């Protein structure tokens, strides 16, 4: 990996490390490389973002770079990061981009590319993009003629497609349940409550009023104490806390106790095994999971 892309895209303090100029170059270089890899004259690239104030500015610069080499932009607005992975496939684009710095404060932002299948770009592709930018090779890319520049298509209802997909993955009703949700004043503030409500739950919300600067501020999965208190005060059956771009979650039970990722994996894995629904009798975890999860699952067979 080079100097621009980290483990999760390009991130930095806005207007200091992550500038409009860099966003433009990422759009231009990314679209050019993707067009070559997919042998496509006008690749279509999906863009979504979280609620940070800088998102509009960076999206405009990124989209300008993409359009400058003849690629098309599909803008889906504020939406969770996992939705970009799904919608990239749904709209059959050559790539998706999310503008977000995840759980970090609002001063930060980031640009992360997905491929056509909704997966993170391979390292070698990111290296090619970096090569163009860091070695000043963008000037060697011939400018698209005026008649061939890309256009931007805005899709206002893309979140509804993602909501429908999420509901299609389960066959349950949440009627009779009261669920507290902390949206971290981030990208989940519309999608998460809508999904739960449409599944029948009574939903109460904190962190659902983003103003561009309050994302992750004393709320969300990095500050679950706010949700713990809210669950008790609202007498909810459970609580769900997302981070700013809604790609991570921590849960709270009805007693206000935290239920972290390993516990959620154990609960879901054992439940599915008991129901005969656990594919290949296997739970897939990450390197962040601890020995306790391994021991618990082995005891459950």
N, C-alpha and C positions, 0 to 999 in steps of 0.2 A: 504494500500500500504506500501511497505517496504522502504529500503534505496537505492535500485538500480533504480527501475522503478519510473519515475515521471509521469506526466500527459501524456507525449508523448514519452515513451520509456526511454532508458538509455542514458544520455547525460553528457558530461563533456569535460574539456580541454584534448586534446590528449596527451598521454604519461605521464599525471599527474593523471587525474581522470579516463579517459577512455584509458586503456592500452591494449596491445595485449593479455596479460594474461587474462584480464577480457573478452575481445572479444572471446577468445578461450573457456572460461568457459561458456559464454552465449550460444555459439553455441552448446557446448556439452550438457549443461543442457536443453536448449530449444529443441533440437532434441530428447533427451531422454524422456522428458515429453510429447512431441507431439506424439511420437511413442506409448506411453502408452495410451494416450487419444483416438487416432484413431485406436488403436489395429492394428498397422501396423509395421512390422518388419523393413522396409526400407522406412521411410517417405521421400518425396521429398520436398525440401525447396528452394524457389526462392530467389535470392539475387540481389538487385540493389543498386545504390549509386548516390550521386551527384558528383560535380567536385572537391571536396576538395583533397588536396595532400595526406591526410592521409587515403583516402578511400581505396586505393589498399592494404595498410598494414593491415587495420582492416578487410577488406574482406578476406584476406588470413588467418588471425588468426581465424576469425569466421567460415570460410569454413572448416578449419582444425578440429575445435571442432565438427562441424556437422558430418564430415566424420568419426571421431574417434569412434563414436557410431553406425556406419553403415548406416547413413542416406545419401541421395543423394543431391547434390547441383546443382541448375540450375542458372548460372550466366548470367545476362542480361545487365551488364555494367551500364553506366551512363544513368539514366532515371528518370523522375519525380516520386515523391512519389505516386501520384494517379495511375500511371501505374502499380506499384507493386500490388496494390489492385485489379486491373483488370486482370493482367497477372497471378496472383495466381489462379484465377478462370479459365482463358483461358487454362493454362497448367495443370490444375487439380492437383495442388500441395497440400500438407497438411499445408503449411504455406508459408508466404513471409516475407522477411526482407529487410528493407531499411536502408542504412548507410548514415545518414545525420544529420546535426544540424539545418536544416531549414533556418531561417533568421539570425542565429548567425554568427559571424566572423569565418574565416577559421581555427583559432586555436582550435575551438570546433568541435566535431563530436558526432554522436549518433547512436544508434542501436534500431530500432523499429520493432516489430513483428506484422504481420497480420495473421489471421486465414485462413482457406481454402476458406472462403466466401469473403475474402478481407476486413474484419473488424478487428479493433484493438483487440488484445487478451483480453479476460475477465480478470478482476483483480485477480480472484482466480488462473488462470493459471500463470500469472506473479508472484504471491505469491509463487507458487510451484517451479518456476525456481529460485527465490531468496532464497528459503529455501535450495535448494541444494548447491548454491554457498556460501551463507553467513555462513552456518553452516558446511562447509567443508564436505559435504556429497557426493561430486563428486567422491571421491576416492572409494566409495562403489559401483559405477557403474562399472560393469565388462567391461574390455576393449574388444572391438571387435577383433576377430581373424583376422590375416592379410588378409586372403582370403575373409573376409566379410566387410572390410572397405568400406566406401562410396566413390563415384567418383564425379568429378566435370564436368558438361556439360556446355559448353559456347555456348550461343545462340546470334549470332551477329545481327539478324534482328528482335529481340523482339519489338523494338521501332516501327517498321512498323505495327505490329499487333495492337499496341495501337493507332497509328495514324489512321488506318482504322476504329477502333472502334469509335474514336472521331468524325470522319467525318460521321459515320453512325447515330449519334445522332441528326443530323440536316439535313434539306432539304432546303438549301439556297445557293445562290451564292454571293460571295463578290466581284465580278467583278466591276471595277470602283471605288473601295475603296482603299485608301492608309492608311495602318495601321502601326503605329510605335510600336515596341516591345522592351521592356527592359528585357532581360533574366537574369539579375543579375549575369552574368558570371557563371550561375548555370546549373541545370539539364535540363532546358527547352530550352537550346540554339540551339538544333537541332529540337526537336519535335514541339515547338510552331510556328516557322517560316514556317516549312514544312506544317503543317496543314492549316495555313492561306493562304499560296501560292497555295496549292492544291484546296482550296475553291475559288480561283480566285483573291485574294487580291494582291495588290502591297505592299510588305512588306519591311520596312526599320528597321534596327536593331542597338541597342546599347547594351552593356553588353553581347555580344555574343562571346567573346574571352577568355574563362577561361584558367588560367594558374596554377590552384591549390591553389592560395593564394588570388585571387581578387574576390572571391565569396562574394556577398552582399556589396562589398566595394564601398560606395558612389553611389550605383545603386540599382535597383530593387524596390520592393514594400515598403521597409523601407526607401528609399530615392527617392521618386517619383519626386522630383524637377528636377532631370536629365531628366526624360521622359517629364515633362511638357515643358521644354525648347526645347527638341528635336522635340516634336510635332509641336511647332510653327515654328522652323527653317526648318523642312522638309515639312511643310504645309500638315500634315497628317489629315485624317478625324477623327481618334481616336488613342489612345495609350493604351497599355496594359503592366503593369509592374508586373512581377512575383517575388517571393522570390527564395532563393537558391535551394529549392527542388520542386518548382512549385506547392505547395499545397495552396498558397494564391495569391490573385490578387488585384491590384488596377488599376482603369481605369482613363483615361484622355480624355476630349472631345476636339473638334477641336479648342477651344479657349484656351487650356492649363489648364483648370480647372479640379480639381480632382473629380472623381466620385467614391465614396467609396462603400463598400459592401452593406450598407443599401439602398443607391440610386440604385445600380444595382438590388437588390431584388425588389424594388418598380417598377422600369422600366419594368423588366421582368414580374412581377406579373400582373401589370395593362395591359400590352400588351397582355399577354396570356388570361386574362379575356375578353378583348375586342374581341379577336378572338374566344372565346368559347373553348379555349384549356387548361384552368386552372383546373387541376384535383381537384375535391372536393371543388372548389372555395377557395383554401387554399394556403398560402405561409408559408413555414417552415423556421424559422430563428434560430439564436443561442442566448444564454444568453448575448452575446456581442452586440446584436442589441439594438438600443435605442427606446425611446418612439415615436420619430418622425416617424419611420417606421410604428409602430402600428397605429398611427393617420392617416397617409397617406393611408394605405391600407383600413382602416375602411371607410374613406371618399369615396374610390373607390368601396365600397361594398363588 
